Structures are given as C-alpha cells and as structure tokens.
Amino acid sequence: MVRPDSEKMYWKGGIVMSRRKALIAVLVLTVGLSFFSAYAATNPAVSINNQLVQFTTSSGTPFIDAAGRTQVPFRLTLEKFGAVVTWNSQTRTATAVKDGVTVRVPIGKNYIYRNTEIIYNDTAALIKDSRTYLPIRVVLEAFGASVNWNSNLNRVEILTGVQPPVIAPVLVGGYFDIKDLSRGLIHVTYSDGGKIKIIIEKGTAKYTYDLNSAGQRESFPLQLGDGSYKIGLYKNISGTSYSLVTSRSFDVKISNANDVYLTSIQTINWNVDSKAVAKAIDLTKGTQNVAEKARILWDFMVKNNSYDYTKAATVTSGYVPVVDRTLEERKGICYDFSALYAAMLRSQGTPAKLIKGYAPKYASGYHAWNEVYDASQGKWLVVDTTYDLQIYIRDKSVTMVKNSTEFSKLYEY
C-alpha cells in the first residue's frame, strides 16, 4: 500500500520519520534556536578578569535596558568585583566601596556619585522583580575598571587595575573641564587669586557670574541650546575694570535639552551629602510619580518657610544661595527659595529651572521663581514658592501652578 504523499517516510539519524514529523522537528528546532538567540540578545554574560560571573534566578540575570545599556544585579556583581556593598531602603540608594572609592547609585536617577562627585549617565539604576539592577559601565568605570562589550560572545568584559580609579577632567586652556558639554554643563577652576568673573555668551545672549579664585571647581549651565559658545575669564584690575585672562569657544551639542536642568550648578549647588537632597528623598519616598513629587516638595516649601525681609533689604550684588543653609534656617529671599526648590527637584530627577525677571502681580522689583517640567503635558509649569509661602499664611487655598503670562523672564538657569 502506497502512503499519501504527506506521509512519505524520511530517515533522520537512523530513525524513520514521516514528512509531518520531520516538519514538526524542524519547527521545534527553529523555535528553540530563535528562543535561545532572543535570550542571548537580552541576557548578556559578564566576566571579571576573564572569570564568568555565575548568575542565577535568585540573584537575577543581566539584561539590556531601553537605552541599550547593560543592567546587572547589584549585589552579586559588585561583590564579585571585590567591593563591599550596602543598600539604603530609605534613600533607595545602592552603595559600593572599594580601594578608598565610594560609589553611590540612587534608583531612578540619571547620575551616580563617585565619592562626592556627580557623574552623569544616559540611563538609571532600577528595581526589577524586587532586585536592584545598576548600569554596569558607568559604575565600574567610576572604580577605574576597564569595561568593554564583546559582541561575538554577547558579553561584558571587565578588567580591574588597568587605570587609576578616577573620572579625569577633560581640560582645555588649563581652566575649563568640558567632559559634560553634552549635558549642557561646563566646569571651571581658577586658583590664581583675585576677583574673577566668567562670561558665557552665545549669539547676543550673555550670562555673567562671579567665580571663586581659590581653586574650587564650579559648574555653569550652557542653557542656550546647541551651537557655539564663547566663554571668557576676566580678572579685576581696579574698580570696575577687568582684563581678559583667557577665552575659549566651544561647539556644544546637547544630548537632551532637559538634562541641563537636572545638573548641580553654582546657583543650584547640591550633592549626595546635601541635607536638601536627604530631605527631598524623605519627603517623596512614598511616590514615584514626578508630578506628585513636585507638589509634595512645593507643599513643604510653602508650609515650612518664611520670607526674610531684613535679608531682602541688605543683600548685596553677587550673592549666591546655599541650599542647605536655607533648609536649616527655614527662611530666606526669593533667590534662596527658588534655588532650594530646584535643587530638591533636580536631585529627584525632575527638570527644574531657576528663573530671574519680573512678576509685578507677585513681587515688587527683581524676582526669582521656578519652572518645573511636566513630562505628561510636555511643558514647563511656573511655580513661585516665595509668593505662595507668604500668601499661605492667610489663604490656604493658594495654588501651585501660576499663569506664565504674568511672569517676564530675563534669565533662566
């Protein structure tokens, strides 16, 4: 009896198979290989000094995040690296210590800390399936490790002891560190004494700042968008006269325009050890909603601070707010409150601007307020904590968001 064509017999490894079974076998093999390839593509391996790190379901396994960066289980990876690791559930921060270097990795933030230095990144640590994952390259390079991607083996390869554990500045002209230009930030250090000013220009726009001359690095925003910036240092020679020390031009291409308003700068100066940051973390620990965080921090500002009329009458030109001092004293002027609110927001991953200008309905004379980015609406919202904290005393119904047409900005930071 002749079988139907679909049931013809085939040999496979010495076993007689029907065409139907052969097709099923091929399909199973194809699906299996596809699954394996997909798994390999999203679950890279990790080696440290040529030794594979053995991940398990209980430790968690590496994966590629939406930014194309490799995320690895925090504890297992860093312990295999030789670091002492801890987890702070209150601040949601992973900490690793090795060879005198402390790296702190806050969950959900686009930066890490190496000791007290902020290092910006294009992705963030996260919690997945109740496990903490961190972006491996930026964290281990902060310890001085070499981190490379082997595409042939689908593996992150880490070598220790190949370079000093330091994120070196990219110095130009001896004064300018340009390693964060793509984030709209330039760092400047001057140590030759005297009264120094820095002027940042782009087109017809100009921003002038006082610069310390004792060798303390300060950071300034490049918030005027992509293009050519001219940055000059000037030293006082007598009275109001200044002479040029040096000037450089830089072509700037900012990766994300809002990144500028997430950084620590001279006028909004914060770091991992700032009391303002700790307070922001404590106040917002119950929510991951960005808009809710902004409202919680606004509520704190309005209900716990008072306007300092004496300071307002005596403040001198060149004054720069200190956010931790404002937090501690619970009083200040508009410049203090807008700097503190911006620092708290930025530290929690919300873009925030400090604005200077005029708002006759809300303040007499020169004024400072904030703009907060609402990602859900794709727009900046005007917030004036200084006005609100004064009004709240007699009117508890004061609202956070103001009408932008009632504010006239001259400068934004």
Disulfide bonds with the S-S distance in Angstrom:
none
